[in-house]
Amino acid sequence: MLCPSGNSLESEPFMSDIDSKVENEQPPKKERRSRDPEKWIRRPMEKDRKGRRALEFRPGPAFFALADPVMEARRTLLGYDRLYVFWQAVRNVASMPGIAAEIGSFRGGSAYFIASAFLSVTGEEVPMHVFDTFEGHPEQAITEHDPLHNPGQFSDTSYEEVRQYLSPFRRLQVHKGDVSGSLPHLEEERYRLVHIDTDLYQPTMACLEYFSPRMPPGGVVVVDDYGSKNCPGVPKAVHEYLERSDAYDGWDMRTEQLMLVKR
């Protein structure tokens, strides 16, 4: 989930900085070769929806057919740009063995999109574990590395409602509770795709430690809020884990997400 900005879910527009750009807007010419990454050109995704030129590795009708219902239902705080990262990840791990997992599902939108994407790309459901407290941040999970977070944040959700929303996927299991307590009770599996969206240092580290040994080469971990200034515990956990493990290659997606690909 996106880190809190002080606005409620209902008042917050469900679009990314990419989608909110005016379609014809371009940065001043002198900024097109800027050294500042925040000024690098990012083509508005809406051009791919309306464009007459279809490219295999750009957003197309199949992506929007799955993303639009999730966005219109206001089931996620993520924008089209972040959902498209999942779309690319699913396509790249489609032929691998293993199941999927999401940690920090909130209202279930991103889990629904990932499960739908696997079904669309592979032609069958992929087993998936979905975790959330459904009561907001647990007090014991917040550390000194998470100064902008408080117990109970992101509690505006419901376990029963999310289970019902995700019920079309028969091979998807929803787990309620602190993920650190849930992981040890899972049956042993191999994971091809994991989405970590906890906002906090401790559960991010716990997920990296649990899932990494259970991923095949080429498996993907997408860490949300890696680039968010409001979630300093997330990059700290990632950096500390990678300092003692050479298991991954890292890709900055320019969406505040970090993609880790298992070596």
ZADO-1210 file (C-alpha; in nm, 4 decimals, padded with zeros to 6 digits):
<atoms>
<atom x="00.0000" y="00.0000" z="00.0000" code="MET" pos="1"/>
<atom x="00.1102" y="00.3549" z="-00.0438" code="LEU" pos="2"/>
<atom x="00.2356" y="00.5247" z="00.2687" code="CYS" pos="3"/>
<atom x="-00.0046" y="00.7666" z="00.4373" code="PRO" pos="4"/>
<atom x="-00.0264" y="01.1193" z="00.3089" code="SER" pos="5"/>
<atom x="-00.2893" y="01.2352" z="00.5544" code="GLY" pos="6"/>
<atom x="-00.5815" y="01.1769" z="00.3185" code="ASN" pos="7"/>
<atom x="-00.8360" y="00.8991" z="00.3508" code="SER" pos="8"/>
<atom x="-00.8743" y="00.6345" z="00.0841" code="LEU" pos="9"/>
<atom x="-01.2026" y="00.7845" z="-00.0279" code="GLU" pos="10"/>
<atom x="-01.0570" y="01.1309" z="-00.0815" code="SER" pos="11"/>
<atom x="-00.7366" y="01.0174" z="-00.2443" code="GLU" pos="12"/>
<atom x="-00.7339" y="01.0048" z="-00.6259" code="PRO" pos="13"/>
<atom x="-00.6560" y="00.6566" z="-00.7553" code="PHE" pos="14"/>
<atom x="-00.3958" y="00.7450" z="-01.0133" code="MET" pos="15"/>
<atom x="-00.0213" y="00.7590" z="-01.0209" code="SER" pos="16"/>
<atom x="00.1960" y="01.0531" z="-01.1079" code="ASP" pos="17"/>
<atom x="00.2243" y="00.8976" z="-01.4539" code="ILE" pos="18"/>
<atom x="-00.1509" y="00.8719" z="-01.5091" code="ASP" pos="19"/>
<atom x="-00.2266" y="01.2172" z="-01.3732" code="SER" pos="20"/>
<atom x="-00.0102" y="01.3962" z="-01.6270" code="LYS" pos="21"/>
<atom x="-00.1859" y="01.5838" z="-01.9008" code="VAL" pos="22"/>
<atom x="-00.1544" y="01.3647" z="-02.2095" code="GLU" pos="23"/>
<atom x="00.0348" y="01.6163" z="-02.4157" code="ASN" pos="24"/>
<atom x="00.2456" y="01.7464" z="-02.1308" code="GLU" pos="25"/>
<atom x="00.6208" y="01.7256" z="-02.1850" code="GLN" pos="26"/>
<atom x="00.9015" y="01.8517" z="-01.9644" code="PRO" pos="27"/>
<atom x="01.0927" y="02.1547" z="-02.0861" code="PRO" pos="28"/>
<atom x="01.3495" y="02.0592" z="-02.3445" code="LYS" pos="29"/>
<atom x="01.6410" y="02.1398" z="-02.1159" code="LYS" pos="30"/>
<atom x="01.5070" y="01.8878" z="-01.8610" code="GLU" pos="31"/>
<atom x="01.4838" y="01.5956" z="-02.1028" code="ARG" pos="32"/>
<atom x="01.8476" y="01.5116" z="-02.0405" code="ARG" pos="33"/>
<atom x="01.8414" y="01.6044" z="-01.6725" code="SER" pos="34"/>
<atom x="02.0633" y="01.4252" z="-01.4203" code="ARG" pos="35"/>
<atom x="01.7743" y="01.4380" z="-01.1731" code="ASP" pos="36"/>
<atom x="01.5901" y="01.1021" z="-01.1967" code="PRO" pos="37"/>
<atom x="01.2652" y="01.2701" z="-01.0946" code="GLU" pos="38"/>
<atom x="01.2771" y="01.4702" z="-01.4178" code="LYS" pos="39"/>
<atom x="01.3383" y="01.1790" z="-01.6518" code="TRP" pos="40"/>
<atom x="01.0735" y="01.1449" z="-01.9198" code="ILE" pos="41"/>
<atom x="00.8008" y="00.8932" z="-01.8426" code="ARG" pos="42"/>
<atom x="00.5458" y="00.8508" z="-02.1165" code="ARG" pos="43"/>
<atom x="00.1868" y="00.8832" z="-01.9858" code="PRO" pos="44"/>
<atom x="00.0313" y="00.5364" z="-01.9811" code="MET" pos="45"/>
<atom x="-00.2954" y="00.6671" z="-02.1234" code="GLU" pos="46"/>
<atom x="-00.1198" y="00.7042" z="-02.4588" code="LYS" pos="47"/>
<atom x="-00.0848" y="00.3269" z="-02.4728" code="ASP" pos="48"/>
<atom x="-00.4565" y="00.2832" z="-02.4120" code="ARG" pos="49"/>
<atom x="-00.5500" y="00.5205" z="-02.6926" code="LYS" pos="50"/>
<atom x="-00.2532" y="00.4792" z="-02.9216" code="GLY" pos="51"/>
<atom x="-00.2754" y="00.3227" z="-03.2635" code="ARG" pos="52"/>
<atom x="00.0629" y="00.1555" z="-03.2300" code="ARG" pos="53"/>
<atom x="00.0573" y="-00.1685" z="-03.0299" code="ALA" pos="54"/>
<atom x="00.3877" y="-00.2886" z="-02.8855" code="LEU" pos="55"/>
<atom x="00.4411" y="-00.6248" z="-02.7191" code="GLU" pos="56"/>
<atom x="00.6178" y="-00.4795" z="-02.4163" code="PHE" pos="57"/>
<atom x="00.3969" y="-00.1778" z="-02.3520" code="ARG" pos="58"/>
<atom x="00.0594" y="-00.1680" z="-02.1713" code="PRO" pos="59"/>
<atom x="-00.2120" y="-00.3004" z="-02.4001" code="GLY" pos="60"/>
<atom x="-00.5774" y="-00.4083" z="-02.3986" code="PRO" pos="61"/>
<atom x="-00.5119" y="-00.7269" z="-02.1986" code="ALA" pos="62"/>
<atom x="-00.3524" y="-00.5263" z="-01.9157" code="PHE" pos="63"/>
<atom x="-00.6207" y="-00.2584" z="-01.9056" code="PHE" pos="64"/>
<atom x="-00.8974" y="-00.5199" z="-01.9152" code="ALA" pos="65"/>
<atom x="-00.7734" y="-00.6454" z="-01.5781" code="LEU" pos="66"/>
<atom x="-00.6527" y="-00.3195" z="-01.4249" code="ALA" pos="67"/>
<atom x="-00.9587" y="-00.1054" z="-01.5002" code="ASP" pos="68"/>
<atom x="-01.2086" y="-00.3032" z="-01.2865" code="PRO" pos="69"/>
<atom x="-00.9709" y="-00.3021" z="-00.9885" code="VAL" pos="70"/>
<atom x="-00.9145" y="00.0722" z="-01.0154" code="MET" pos="71"/>
<atom x="-01.2814" y="00.1513" z="-01.0712" code="GLU" pos="72"/>
<atom x="-01.3771" y="-00.0573" z="-00.7660" code="ALA" pos="73"/>
<atom x="-01.1302" y="00.1466" z="-00.5551" code="ARG" pos="74"/>
<atom x="-00.9878" y="-00.1693" z="-00.4030" code="ARG" pos="75"/>
<atom x="-00.6242" y="-00.0578" z="-00.4033" code="THR" pos="76"/>
<atom x="-00.4105" y="00.2439" z="-00.3257" code="LEU" pos="77"/>
<atom x="-00.1744" y="00.1513" z="-00.6085" code="LEU" pos="78"/>
<atom x="-00.1902" y="00.3213" z="-00.9470" code="GLY" pos="79"/>
<atom x="-00.1849" y="00.1792" z="-01.2982" code="TYR" pos="80"/>
<atom x="00.1923" y="00.2179" z="-01.3097" code="ASP" pos="81"/>
<atom x="00.2455" y="-00.0150" z="-01.0154" code="ARG" pos="82"/>
<atom x="-00.0099" y="-00.2659" z="-01.1389" code="LEU" pos="83"/>
<atom x="00.1781" y="-00.2737" z="-01.4669" code="TYR" pos="84"/>
<atom x="00.4919" y="-00.3799" z="-01.2800" code="VAL" pos="85"/>
<atom x="00.2971" y="-00.6868" z="-01.1602" code="PHE" pos="86"/>
<atom x="00.1749" y="-00.7508" z="-01.5148" code="TRP" pos="87"/>
<atom x="00.5322" y="-00.7562" z="-01.6410" code="GLN" pos="88"/>
<atom x="00.6456" y="-00.9754" z="-01.3512" code="ALA" pos="89"/>
<atom x="00.3672" y="-01.2293" z="-01.4087" code="VAL" pos="90"/>
<atom x="00.4524" y="-01.2541" z="-01.7765" code="ARG" pos="91"/>
<atom x="00.8176" y="-01.3147" z="-01.6958" code="ASN" pos="92"/>
<atom x="00.7579" y="-01.5872" z="-01.4358" code="VAL" pos="93"/>
<atom x="00.4668" y="-01.7556" z="-01.6159" code="ALA" pos="94"/>
<atom x="00.6668" y="-02.0606" z="-01.7233" code="SER" pos="95"/>
<atom x="00.8350" y="-02.1142" z="-01.3846" code="MET" pos="96"/>
<atom x="00.7298" y="-02.3552" z="-01.1127" code="PRO" pos="97"/>
<atom x="00.5975" y="-02.2147" z="-00.7894" code="GLY" pos="98"/>
<atom x="00.3092" y="-02.0240" z="-00.6384" code="ILE" pos="99"/>
<atom x="00.2540" y="-01.6557" z="-00.5477" code="ALA" pos="100"/>
<atom x="00.2167" y="-01.4509" z="-00.2315" code="ALA" pos="101"/>
<atom x="00.1171" y="-01.0993" z="-00.1317" code="GLU" pos="102"/>
<atom x="00.1896" y="-00.9491" z="00.2081" code="ILE" pos="103"/>
<atom x="-00.0095" y="-00.6356" z="00.2882" code="GLY" pos="104"/>
<atom x="-00.3231" y="-00.6727" z="00.0786" code="SER" pos="105"/>
<atom x="-00.5371" y="-00.3990" z="00.2397" code="PHE" pos="106"/>
<atom x="-00.8638" y="-00.4179" z="00.0417" code="ARG" pos="107"/>
<atom x="-00.7516" y="-00.6947" z="-00.1912" code="GLY" pos="108"/>
<atom x="-00.7182" y="-00.5028" z="-00.5179" code="GLY" pos="109"/>
<atom x="-00.3575" y="-00.5823" z="-00.6005" code="SER" pos="110"/>
<atom x="-00.4050" y="-00.9479" z="-00.5027" code="ALA" pos="111"/>
<atom x="-00.7073" y="-00.9657" z="-00.7318" code="TYR" pos="112"/>
<atom x="-00.5049" y="-00.8144" z="-01.0146" code="PHE" pos="113"/>
<atom x="-00.2101" y="-01.0531" z="-00.9670" code="ILE" pos="114"/>
<atom x="-00.4372" y="-01.3582" z="-00.9516" code="ALA" pos="115"/>
<atom x="-00.6234" y="-01.2374" z="-01.2614" code="SER" pos="116"/>
<atom x="-00.2977" y="-01.1735" z="-01.4446" code="ALA" pos="117"/>
<atom x="-00.1742" y="-01.5269" z="-01.3799" code="PHE" pos="118"/>
<atom x="-00.5046" y="-01.6663" z="-01.5047" code="LEU" pos="119"/>
<atom x="-00.4903" y="-01.4490" z="-01.8166" code="SER" pos="120"/>
<atom x="-00.1274" y="-01.5244" z="-01.8995" code="VAL" pos="121"/>
<atom x="-00.1059" y="-01.8937" z="-01.8050" code="THR" pos="122"/>
<atom x="-00.4639" y="-02.0016" z="-01.8699" code="GLY" pos="123"/>
<atom x="-00.5049" y="-02.1389" z="-01.5193" code="GLU" pos="124"/>
<atom x="-00.5164" y="-02.0234" z="-01.1597" code="GLU" pos="125"/>
<atom x="-00.1888" y="-02.0160" z="-00.9693" code="VAL" pos="126"/>
<atom x="-00.2102" y="-02.0923" z="-00.5961" code="PRO" pos="127"/>
<atom x="-00.1600" y="-01.7750" z="-00.3947" code="MET" pos="128"/>
<atom x="-00.1266" y="-01.6796" z="-00.0281" code="HIS" pos="129"/>
<atom x="-00.2555" y="-01.3343" z="00.0722" code="VAL" pos="130"/>
<atom x="-00.1667" y="-01.1855" z="00.4117" code="PHE" pos="131"/>
<atom x="-00.2916" y="-00.8861" z="00.6069" code="ASP" pos="132"/>
<atom x="-00.3749" y="-00.8048" z="00.9663" code="THR" pos="133"/>
<atom x="-00.6988" y="-00.6384" z="00.8471" code="PHE" pos="134"/>
<atom x="-00.6589" y="-00.4264" z="01.1621" code="GLU" pos="135"/>
<atom x="-00.3821" y="-00.1956" z="01.0458" code="GLY" pos="136"/>
<atom x="-00.0193" y="-00.1941" z="01.1577" code="HIS" pos="137"/>
<atom x="00.0450" y="-00.4169" z="01.4610" code="PRO" pos="138"/>
<atom x="00.2036" y="-00.2213" z="01.7448" code="GLU" pos="139"/>
<atom x="00.4791" y="-00.4799" z="01.7882" code="GLN" pos="140"/>
<atom x="00.5787" y="-00.4530" z="01.4203" code="ALA" pos="141"/>
<atom x="00.6613" y="-00.0813" z="01.4367" code="ILE" pos="142"/>
<atom x="01.0256" y="-00.0039" z="01.5158" code="THR" pos="143"/>
<atom x="01.2443" y="00.3047" z="01.5418" code="GLU" pos="144"/>
<atom x="01.2987" y="00.2683" z="01.1664" code="HIS" pos="145"/>
<atom x="00.9302" y="00.3519" z="01.1017" code="ASP" pos="146"/>
<atom x="00.8905" y="00.7008" z="01.2520" code="PRO" pos="147"/>
<atom x="00.5943" y="00.8023" z="01.0349" code="LEU" pos="148"/>
<atom x="00.3766" y="00.5029" z="01.1158" code="HIS" pos="149"/>
<atom x="00.1385" y="00.4340" z="01.4020" code="ASN" pos="150"/>
<atom x="-00.0478" y="00.1265" z="01.5273" code="PRO" pos="151"/>
<atom x="-00.3748" y="00.0726" z="01.3468" code="GLY" pos="152"/>
<atom x="-00.2947" y="00.2618" z="01.0288" code="GLN" pos="153"/>
<atom x="-00.4652" y="00.1090" z="00.7226" code="PHE" pos="154"/>
<atom x="-00.7349" y="-00.0551" z="00.9345" code="SER" pos="155"/>
<atom x="-01.0147" y="00.0589" z="00.7027" code="ASP" pos="156"/>
<atom x="-01.0641" y="-00.2889" z="00.5607" code="THR" pos="157"/>
<atom x="-01.2337" y="-00.6162" z="00.6479" code="SER" pos="158"/>
<atom x="-01.1131" y="-00.9756" z="00.6447" code="TYR" pos="159"/>
<atom x="-01.4590" y="-01.1067" z="00.5557" code="GLU" pos="160"/>
<atom x="-01.5103" y="-00.8513" z="00.2799" code="GLU" pos="161"/>
<atom x="-01.1695" y="-00.9176" z="00.1229" code="VAL" pos="162"/>
<atom x="-01.2250" y="-01.2941" z="00.1385" code="ARG" pos="163"/>
<atom x="-01.5538" y="-01.2456" z="-00.0443" code="GLN" pos="164"/>
<atom x="-01.3946" y="-01.0145" z="-00.3021" code="TYR" pos="165"/>
<atom x="-01.1208" y="-01.2696" z="-00.3737" code="LEU" pos="166"/>
<atom x="-01.3529" y="-01.5724" z="-00.3636" code="SER" pos="167"/>
<atom x="-01.3607" y="-01.6185" z="-00.7442" code="PRO" pos="168"/>
<atom x="-01.0049" y="-01.7550" z="-00.7141" code="PHE" pos="169"/>
<atom x="-01.0466" y="-02.1025" z="-00.5685" code="ARG" pos="170"/>
<atom x="-00.6735" y="-02.1571" z="-00.5170" code="ARG" pos="171"/>
<atom x="-00.6171" y="-01.8326" z="-00.3254" code="LEU" pos="172"/>
<atom x="-00.5966" y="-01.8350" z="00.0555" code="GLN" pos="173"/>
<atom x="-00.6405" y="-01.5244" z="00.2712" code="VAL" pos="174"/>
<atom x="-00.4536" y="-01.5201" z="00.6028" code="HIS" pos="175"/>
<atom x="-00.5460" y="-01.2805" z="00.8840" code="LYS" pos="176"/>
<atom x="-00.2824" y="-01.1702" z="01.1341" code="GLY" pos="177"/>
<atom x="00.0730" y="-01.0480" z="01.1681" code="ASP" pos="178"/>
<atom x="00.2666" y="-01.2088" z="00.8829" code="VAL" pos="179"/>
<atom x="00.5639" y="-01.2793" z="01.1082" code="SER" pos="180"/>
<atom x="00.3446" y="-01.5171" z="01.3056" code="GLY" pos="181"/>
<atom x="00.1743" y="-01.6661" z="01.0005" code="SER" pos="182"/>
<atom x="00.4756" y="-01.7589" z="00.7877" code="LEU" pos="183"/>
<atom x="00.6135" y="-02.0373" z="01.0110" code="PRO" pos="184"/>
<atom x="00.2834" y="-02.2258" z="00.9821" code="HIS" pos="185"/>
<atom x="00.2768" y="-02.2449" z="00.6023" code="LEU" pos="186"/>
<atom x="00.3423" y="-02.5691" z="00.4225" code="GLU" pos="187"/>
<atom x="00.6696" y="-02.5772" z="00.2328" code="GLU" pos="188"/>
<atom x="00.6301" y="-02.4318" z="-00.1172" code="GLU" pos="189"/>
<atom x="00.8307" y="-02.2741" z="-00.3961" code="ARG" pos="190"/>
<atom x="00.7360" y="-01.9147" z="-00.4825" code="TYR" pos="191"/>
<atom x="00.7749" y="-01.7584" z="-00.8246" code="ARG" pos="192"/>
<atom x="00.6274" y="-01.4159" z="-00.7378" code="LEU" pos="193"/>
<atom x="00.6043" y="-01.2346" z="-00.4039" code="VAL" pos="194"/>
<atom x="00.4650" y="-00.8851" z="-00.3443" code="HIS" pos="195"/>
<atom x="00.5808" y="-00.7270" z="-00.0179" code="ILE" pos="196"/>
<atom x="00.3759" y="-00.4211" z="00.0774" code="ASP" pos="197"/>
<atom x="00.4053" y="-00.3844" z="00.4546" code="THR" pos="198"/>
<atom x="00.5468" y="-00.0289" z="00.4773" code="ASP" pos="199"/>
<atom x="00.7540" y="-00.1326" z="00.7812" code="LEU" pos="200"/>
<atom x="01.1073" y="-00.2517" z="00.8529" code="TYR" pos="201"/>
<atom x="01.0424" y="-00.5650" z="01.0585" code="GLN" pos="202"/>
<atom x="00.7815" y="-00.7425" z="00.8415" code="PRO" pos="203"/>
<atom x="00.9720" y="-00.6503" z="00.5235" code="THR" pos="204"/>
<atom x="01.2822" y="-00.8168" z="00.6641" code="MET" pos="205"/>
<atom x="01.0818" y="-01.1180" z="00.7836" code="ALA" pos="206"/>
<atom x="00.9374" y="-01.1672" z="00.4354" code="CYS" pos="207"/>
<atom x="01.2734" y="-01.1428" z="00.2622" code="LEU" pos="208"/>
<atom x="01.4198" y="-01.3948" z="00.5031" code="GLU" pos="209"/>
<atom x="01.1313" y="-01.6383" z="00.4587" code="TYR" pos="210"/>
<atom x="01.0610" y="-01.6248" z="00.0869" code="PHE" pos="211"/>
<atom x="01.4106" y="-01.5815" z="-00.0570" code="SER" pos="212"/>
<atom x="01.5308" y="-01.9382" z="00.0125" code="PRO" pos="213"/>
<atom x="01.2052" y="-02.0668" z="-00.1365" code="ARG" pos="214"/>
<atom x="01.2354" y="-01.8951" z="-00.4757" code="MET" pos="215"/>
<atom x="01.3777" y="-02.0531" z="-00.7921" code="PRO" pos="216"/>
<atom x="01.6262" y="-01.8637" z="-01.0090" code="PRO" pos="217"/>
<atom x="01.4329" y="-01.6013" z="-01.2018" code="GLY" pos="218"/>
<atom x="01.1670" y="-01.5682" z="-00.9320" code="GLY" pos="219"/>
<atom x="01.0570" y="-01.2121" z="-00.8579" code="VAL" pos="220"/>
<atom x="01.0002" y="-01.0134" z="-00.5395" code="VAL" pos="221"/>
<atom x="00.8308" y="-00.6742" z="-00.5796" code="VAL" pos="222"/>
<atom x="00.8917" y="-00.4508" z="-00.2770" code="VAL" pos="223"/>
<atom x="00.6471" y="-00.1625" z="-00.2593" code="ASP" pos="224"/>
<atom x="00.7360" y="00.1780" z="-00.1101" code="ASP" pos="225"/>
<atom x="01.1087" y="00.1184" z="-00.1517" code="TYR" pos="226"/>
<atom x="01.1361" y="00.4730" z="-00.2898" code="GLY" pos="227"/>
<atom x="00.8851" y="00.6380" z="-00.0557" code="SER" pos="228"/>
<atom x="01.0233" y="00.8971" z="00.1836" code="LYS" pos="229"/>
<atom x="00.7431" y="00.8041" z="00.4230" code="ASN" pos="230"/>
<atom x="00.8611" y="00.4445" z="00.4597" code="CYS" pos="231"/>
<atom x="01.2324" y="00.4598" z="00.5508" code="PRO" pos="232"/>
<atom x="01.2188" y="00.1191" z="00.7164" code="GLY" pos="233"/>
<atom x="01.1502" y="-00.0553" z="00.3851" code="VAL" pos="234"/>
<atom x="01.4750" y="00.0329" z="00.2020" code="PRO" pos="235"/>
<atom x="01.6675" y="-00.0173" z="00.5260" code="LYS" pos="236"/>
<atom x="01.5400" y="-00.3754" z="00.5508" code="ALA" pos="237"/>
<atom x="01.6159" y="-00.4398" z="00.1834" code="VAL" pos="238"/>
<atom x="01.9682" y="-00.2988" z="00.2042" code="HIS" pos="239"/>
<atom x="02.0499" y="-00.4895" z="00.5220" code="GLU" pos="240"/>
<atom x="01.9250" y="-00.8139" z="00.3713" code="TYR" pos="241"/>
<atom x="02.1175" y="-00.7673" z="00.0471" code="LEU" pos="242"/>
<atom x="02.4364" y="-00.6821" z="00.2366" code="GLU" pos="243"/>
<atom x="02.4450" y="-01.0378" z="00.3674" code="ARG" pos="244"/>
<atom x="02.2943" y="-01.2107" z="00.0666" code="SER" pos="245"/>
<atom x="02.3831" y="-01.2007" z="-00.3014" code="ASP" pos="246"/>
<atom x="02.0609" y="-01.3782" z="-00.3958" code="ALA" pos="247"/>
<atom x="01.9108" y="-01.1032" z="-00.6119" code="TYR" pos="248"/>
<atom x="01.9604" y="-00.8602" z="-00.8947" code="ASP" pos="249"/>
<atom x="01.7733" y="-00.5351" z="-00.8278" code="GLY" pos="250"/>
<atom x="01.5718" y="-00.3200" z="-01.0674" code="TRP" pos="251"/>
<atom x="01.4439" y="00.0291" z="-00.9836" code="ASP" pos="252"/>
<atom x="01.1045" y="00.0492" z="-01.1524" code="MET" pos="253"/>
<atom x="01.0699" y="00.4287" z="-01.1081" code="ARG" pos="254"/>
<atom x="00.7344" y="00.3664" z="-00.9370" code="THR" pos="255"/>
<atom x="00.8677" y="00.3627" z="-00.5771" code="GLU" pos="256"/>
<atom x="00.8793" y="-00.0164" z="-00.6181" code="GLN" pos="257"/>
<atom x="01.1955" y="-00.2256" z="-00.6254" code="LEU" pos="258"/>
<atom x="01.1988" y="-00.5453" z="-00.8280" code="MET" pos="259"/>
<atom x="01.4323" y="-00.8177" z="-00.7037" code="LEU" pos="260"/>
<atom x="01.5065" y="-01.1060" z="-00.9425" code="VAL" pos="261"/>
<atom x="01.6465" y="-01.4247" z="-00.7916" code="LYS" pos="262"/>
<atom x="01.9877" y="-01.5265" z="-00.9254" code="ARG" pos="263"/>
</atoms>
